[in-house]
Amino acid sequence: MSQRTTPPASVRLGYAFSSQGQRGADLDQPLFAVLEAVRDGGSIRRAATTLGRSYRHVWGALRAWEKELDQPLIVWAQGESARLTDFAHRLLWAELRARKRLQPHIEALRANLEHVVAEARDERVQLLTVCASHDLALPRLREHAAQQADLSLELRIQGSIDSLRSLNAGRCLVAGFHVPALQGAAPLFAKALKPLLRPGLHKLIGCSRRTQGLMMRKEHAGAVRTVADLAGSSLRFVNRQVGSGTRLLMDHLLQAHGLKPRDVPGYDNAIEESHVAVATCVASGIADIGPGVEAAALEFGLHFLPLVAEDYFVACLKPNLAHPAVVRLRELLAGDAWAQVLEALPGYAGARAPGAVLSLTAELPWWRFTTAKGRPPAGGAEGPADPTLQTIS
C-alpha cells in the first residue's frame, strides 16, 4: 500500500435515543455488522441481503473502510466469493473481546443515561445504587425494575469483595455477591468475606441461584471432567480477577483438590473481569478453558462443565431495609415475573426465598462454631477447616 498522508483512523463514541433497546455490549457500528455478514454469508451479495442493503452500498462501504483503515478487509479474487482477510478476522475478534471486557461498564453507562431520561419524565422513579459482582441476570433485573417498579438500578460492577467494601463505605445502598452452597466452614470464603459482614448490622436478601462451572471449546470437552484434570493439562486457563467471587471459588476448588495455582497453565497470568469476557477469550482461541456461568458458555457455543451451585445474595445494612428503593427491590425479587425471567436464563433458578430478608448466621456457616458458653471463640476462629461444597453431580 502507498504511504498514508493522513492520520490513521481513531475511535469516536456517541449515543442516540431510540425506541429500540440494546443489551449487553452491543454498540451500533456498521463496519463490524458488515464484516460479520460477509463472514457468515460467504459473499457480499448474501451480506447485503442479510443487512437489507444493496450490493452497491455494501461494496462501497467496504472500499471506504479499507481506505480509512489503510488495510484490506476483503479478498477480492475474480470468479470467487468474497471472504475476509486475516486482518478483518483479527479485527472482528479483537473488537468483540474489547466490548465484552467493557460490557458491565457499557451497561452501567447506558443505564445511567436511561435514568436521566426516566427521572426527567417522572420524579416518582426511585434510584438504587448497587455495587455487585458480575452476573448475567443483573442487566435483566435492571430492565425488569425499570419496567415493573419505577426503579432505576445504577449498577457498578465490581468483585464480590470490593462490592461489600463499597457497601460498608456508604458508596451504595445494596451490594451483590455470591457464594457456593456451603456445607462447611470453607476457610477461604470465611477469610475473605467474614470480616466484611457483621451479624445484626448486615442483612441478606435472596436474589437468585446459578450454576458455576468451566467453559471450553467443544473439541476439549473430554479433556477436563473435574477440576483435578486441570493439573498437568496443556489447556491454557483464563481466570477471573483477584477479589471476584468466581476467582475465590476457583481458589477454593483448587485447594479442595490439593492443587496449587502453578499446577494450572495460565492461572495467574490471563485475567478477565466478567463471565462473558472469559467466554470470549475461550471462543476466540486466546485461551482454552476458564470459569463462568452456563449462560455465558452457551452465548458463544462453548461446552459447559457444571461444578457447583451458588447463591447470589444482595447485602444491605439493616437500617436501610426500610428505604423505599430497597423495599421496591425486595417486592420485585419476590414476584412471579422475576422468577420467569430467571427461568429463561440457562443455568439460573430462583432463590430459595427470593426477596426475603435473611440473616447472615442462617445462610452462611461462619458464625455457627461457638464455645461451650455460646460465644464465638477468641480471635475469630471459624472452627475446623472444611473445604466441602455442594457440587453438581
C-alpha positions in Angstrom: 0.0 0.0 0.0 1.1 3.6 -0.6 2.3 5.7 2.3 -0.5 7.5 4.1 -0.7 11.3 4.0 -3.5 11.5 6.7 -3.5 10.3 10.3 -4.7 6.7 11.0 -8.4 6.2 11.9 -9.3 6.8 15.5 -12.3 5.7 17.5 -15.2 8.1 18.2 -18.0 7.2 20.6 -21.5 8.6 20.7 -25.0 7.7 21.7 -28.6 8.2 20.5 -32.1 7.9 21.8 -34.2 5.2 20.3 -37.4 3.2 21.0 -35.3 0.0 20.1 -33.3 -1.0 23.2 -29.9 -2.6 23.3 -28.4 -5.3 25.6 -25.1 -6.3 26.8 -22.1 -4.9 24.9 -24.0 -4.2 21.7 -23.0 -1.0 20.0 -24.1 0.4 16.7 -21.0 0.1 14.5 -21.9 -0.8 10.9 -18.3 -1.9 9.9 -18.5 -4.9 12.2 -22.0 -5.7 11.2 -20.9 -5.9 7.5 -17.8 -8.0 8.3 -19.9 -10.5 10.3 -22.5 -10.7 7.5 -19.8 -11.3 4.9 -18.1 -13.9 7.1 -21.4 -15.7 7.8 -22.9 -15.4 4.3 -19.7 -16.1 2.3 -20.3 -13.3 -0.2 -21.1 -9.6 -0.4 -24.4 -10.3 -2.1 -25.6 -12.5 0.7 -24.3 -10.0 3.2 -26.3 -7.2 1.5 -29.5 -9.3 1.7 -28.9 -10.1 5.4 -28.4 -6.4 6.1 -31.3 -5.2 3.9 -28.9 -3.1 1.8 -28.0 -3.1 -1.8 -24.9 -4.8 -3.2 -23.5 -1.4 -4.3 -24.0 0.1 -0.8 -22.1 -2.7 0.9 -19.3 -2.9 -1.7 -18.8 0.9 -1.5 -18.8 0.9 2.3 -16.2 -1.8 2.4 -14.0 0.1 0.0 -14.4 3.2 2.1 -13.4 1.4 5.3 -10.4 -0.1 3.7 -9.2 3.3 2.7 -9.9 4.7 6.2 -8.1 1.8 8.0 -5.4 1.5 5.4 -5.8 -2.2 5.5 -7.5 -4.7 3.1 -10.7 -6.2 4.6 -11.9 -8.4 1.7 -10.1 -10.8 -0.6 -11.3 -9.8 -4.0 -10.5 -12.8 -6.2 -12.1 -12.8 -9.7 -14.5 -15.7 -10.0 -14.5 -16.4 -6.3 -16.8 -15.4 -3.4 -15.5 -12.5 -1.3 -14.0 -13.5 2.0 -12.5 -11.7 4.9 -8.8 -11.1 5.1 -6.7 -12.3 8.1 -6.7 -8.6 9.3 -10.5 -8.5 9.1 -10.8 -11.7 11.1 -8.4 -10.5 13.8 -10.2 -7.1 13.9 -13.6 -8.8 14.4 -12.4 -10.9 17.3 -10.4 -8.1 18.9 -13.3 -5.7 18.8 -15.6 -8.4 20.3 -13.2 -9.1 23.1 -12.9 -5.4 23.8 -16.7 -4.9 24.0 -17.1 -8.0 26.2 -14.4 -6.8 28.6 -16.3 -3.5 28.9 -19.8 -5.0 28.9 -20.5 -4.2 32.6 -19.3 -0.6 32.1 -21.2 -0.2 28.8 -24.4 -1.5 30.5 -23.8 0.8 33.5 -23.3 3.9 31.3 -26.4 3.0 29.3 -28.4 2.6 32.4 -27.3 5.9 33.8 -28.3 7.7 30.7 -31.6 6.0 30.7 -32.1 7.0 34.3 -31.6 10.7 33.3 -34.5 10.4 30.8 -36.7 8.5 33.3 -36.1 11.0 36.0 -36.9 13.9 33.8 -40.2 12.2 32.8 -41.3 11.1 36.2 -40.0 12.2 39.6 -41.5 9.1 41.2 -38.8 6.9 39.8 -36.6 5.7 42.6 -32.8 5.3 42.1 -31.0 2.5 43.8 -27.2 2.3 43.7 -26.0 -1.2 43.5 -22.3 -2.4 43.7 -22.3 -6.0 42.6 -20.3 -8.9 41.4 -20.7 -9.5 37.7 -23.8 -11.7 36.9 -25.7 -12.1 33.6 -29.0 -11.8 35.4 -28.3 -8.3 36.6 -29.0 -6.4 33.4 -32.3 -8.3 33.1 -33.1 -7.3 36.7 -32.3 -3.7 35.8 -34.7 -3.8 32.8 -37.3 -5.6 34.9 -37.1 -3.0 37.6 -37.4 -0.1 35.2 -40.5 -1.6 33.5 -42.3 -3.1 36.5 -41.4 -1.0 39.6 -40.4 2.6 38.5 -37.0 1.6 39.9 -33.7 2.6 38.3 -30.8 0.5 39.3 -27.4 2.1 39.0 -25.2 -0.9 38.6 -21.5 -0.6 39.5 -19.8 -3.9 38.6 -17.0 -4.9 41.0 -15.8 -8.1 42.5 -17.7 -9.6 45.5 -15.2 -8.4 48.0 -15.0 -4.8 46.6 -18.8 -4.7 46.4 -19.1 -5.4 50.1 -16.4 -2.9 50.9 -18.3 -0.3 48.9 -21.5 -1.1 50.9 -19.6 -0.6 54.2 -18.1 2.6 52.9 -21.5 4.0 52.0 -20.9 4.1 48.3 -24.1 2.1 47.6 -27.3 1.0 49.3 -27.0 -2.7 48.5 -24.2 -5.0 47.3 -24.5 -8.2 45.3 -22.2 -11.1 46.0 -22.3 -14.8 45.5 -21.2 -17.9 47.5 -21.5 -21.6 46.7 -23.9 -23.7 48.6 -21.7 -24.3 51.5 -21.7 -27.4 53.6 -18.9 -26.4 55.9 -16.7 -23.6 57.1 -15.0 -23.1 53.7 -12.0 -21.3 55.1 -11.1 -19.3 52.0 -14.6 -17.8 51.8 -14.7 -17.2 55.5 -11.3 -15.4 55.4 -12.3 -13.2 52.5 -15.9 -12.3 53.3 -16.5 -12.8 57.0 -14.6 -9.6 58.1 -16.9 -7.6 55.8 -20.1 -8.8 57.2 -21.5 -8.3 60.8 -24.5 -10.2 62.2 -27.1 -7.8 63.4 -25.8 -5.0 61.1 -25.9 -6.7 57.7 -28.9 -8.5 56.3 -29.1 -10.6 53.2 -31.9 -10.5 50.5 -32.4 -13.6 48.4 -31.9 -12.9 44.7 -31.1 -16.0 42.6 -29.3 -19.3 42.3 -26.9 -20.1 39.5 -24.5 -22.9 38.4 -20.8 -22.1 38.0 -18.6 -24.3 36.0 -15.8 -24.4 33.4 -16.2 -23.2 29.8 -14.2 -24.7 27.0 -14.4 -25.2 23.3 -16.2 -28.4 22.3 -13.1 -30.1 21.0 -11.8 -30.0 24.6 -14.9 -31.4 26.2 -13.4 -34.8 27.0 -10.1 -33.4 28.3 -11.4 -32.0 31.6 -14.2 -33.7 33.6 -13.2 -32.5 37.1 -11.1 -29.7 38.5 -8.3 -32.2 39.1 -7.9 -32.7 35.4 -6.6 -29.1 35.1 -3.3 -30.1 36.6 -0.8 -31.1 34.0 -3.1 -30.3 31.2 -1.9 -28.5 28.1 -5.1 -26.4 28.1 -4.4 -22.6 28.6 -6.5 -21.3 31.5 -8.1 -17.8 31.6 -9.1 -16.7 35.1 -11.1 -14.0 36.8 -9.5 -11.1 38.7 -8.4 -11.4 42.3 -11.3 -10.2 44.6 -14.0 -11.6 42.4 -16.3 -14.3 43.8 -15.5 -16.6 40.9 -11.8 -16.3 41.5 -12.4 -17.1 45.1 -14.4 -20.1 44.0 -11.6 -21.4 41.8 -9.0 -20.9 44.5 -11.2 -22.9 46.8 -11.8 -25.7 44.3 -8.0 -26.0 43.6 -7.4 -26.2 47.3 -10.1 -28.8 47.8 -8.4 -30.9 45.1 -4.9 -30.5 46.5 -3.7 -28.3 43.6 -1.7 -25.1 43.5 -2.1 -22.2 41.0 1.2 -23.1 39.4 -0.3 -26.5 38.5 -2.7 -24.9 36.0 -1.2 -23.2 33.0 -2.2 -19.5 32.8 -4.0 -19.5 36.2 -2.3 -16.3 37.5 -1.4 -14.8 34.1 -4.5 -14.5 31.9 -7.1 -12.4 33.8 -10.6 -11.1 32.7 -13.3 -9.3 34.7 -16.5 -10.9 33.6 -18.1 -14.2 32.6 -18.6 -13.0 29.0 -15.0 -11.7 28.7 -13.7 -15.1 29.8 -16.1 -16.8 27.3 -14.9 -14.5 24.5 -11.2 -15.4 25.2 -12.0 -19.1 25.0 -14.1 -18.8 21.9 -11.5 -16.7 20.1 -8.7 -19.2 20.9 -6.8 -16.8 23.1 -7.3 -19.4 25.9 -8.7 -22.9 26.0 -10.7 -23.0 29.3 -12.0 -20.8 32.0 -14.6 -20.4 34.8 -18.1 -19.0 34.2 -21.8 -19.5 34.2 -23.7 -21.6 31.7 -25.5 -18.7 30.0 -22.1 -17.2 29.0 -20.9 -20.5 27.7 -24.0 -21.0 25.5 -23.8 -17.5 24.2 -20.5 -18.4 22.5 -21.3 -22.0 21.6 -18.9 -23.4 24.2 -19.1 -26.7 26.1 -20.0 -26.2 29.8 -18.9 -28.4 32.7 -21.1 -27.7 35.7 -19.2 -27.7 39.1 -21.2 -26.0 41.9 -24.5 -24.3 42.7 -24.2 -20.8 44.0 -26.5 -18.4 45.8 -26.4 -14.8 44.7 -27.3 -12.5 47.6 -28.0 -8.8 47.9 -26.5 -7.5 51.1 -27.9 -4.4 52.9 -27.3 -2.6 56.1 -30.3 -3.3 58.4 -31.3 0.4 58.8 -31.6 0.7 55.0 -34.1 -2.1 54.6 -36.9 0.4 55.0 -35.5 2.7 52.2 -38.3 3.0 49.5 -35.9 1.8 46.8 -34.8 -1.2 48.8 -38.5 -2.1 49.5 -39.3 -1.9 45.8 -36.3 -4.2 45.0 -37.5 -6.8 47.6 -41.0 -6.7 46.2 -39.6 -7.1 42.7 -37.4 -10.1 43.6 -40.3 -11.8 45.4 -42.6 -11.5 42.3 -43.5 -14.3 39.9 -42.3 -12.2 37.0 -38.7 -12.2 38.2 -38.9 -16.0 38.6 -39.9 -16.2 35.0 -37.0 -14.0 33.9 -34.6 -16.4 35.7 -36.2 -19.5 34.2 -35.4 -18.2 30.7 -31.7 -17.8 31.6 -29.8 -21.0 31.2 -28.2 -22.2 34.5 -30.3 -19.9 36.7 -33.1 -20.5 39.1 -35.0 -18.5 41.7 -33.5 -18.2 45.2 -34.8 -20.3 48.0 -36.6 -17.2 49.5 -36.5 -14.5 46.8 -36.9 -11.0 48.2 -36.9 -12.2 51.8 -34.7 -10.7 54.4 -32.3 -13.4 55.6 -29.9 -13.4 58.5 -26.1 -14.0 58.0 -25.9 -16.7 60.6 -28.8 -18.7 59.0 -27.4 -18.5 55.4 -23.6 -18.7 56.0 -21.8 -21.1 58.2 -19.1 -18.9 59.6 -20.7 -17.9 62.8 -22.0 -21.4 63.8 -19.0 -22.5 65.7 -19.2 -21.4 69.3 -17.6 -22.1 72.7 -19.3 -24.0 75.5 -20.6 -20.7 76.7 -22.3 -20.0 73.5 -19.9 -17.2 72.4 -17.7 -17.1 69.4 -14.1 -18.3 70.1 -11.4 -15.7 70.7 -9.6 -14.4 67.6 -12.5 -15.0 65.3 -11.7 -18.7 64.7 -14.1 -20.5 62.5 -13.8 -24.0 63.7 -12.2 -26.9 61.8 -11.3 -26.3 58.2 -13.9 -27.9 55.9 -13.4 -27.2 52.2 -16.5 -29.0 51.0 -19.0 -27.5 48.7 -22.3 -28.8 47.4 -21.2 -30.0 44.0 -23.2 -30.6 40.9 -23.5 -34.3 40.1 
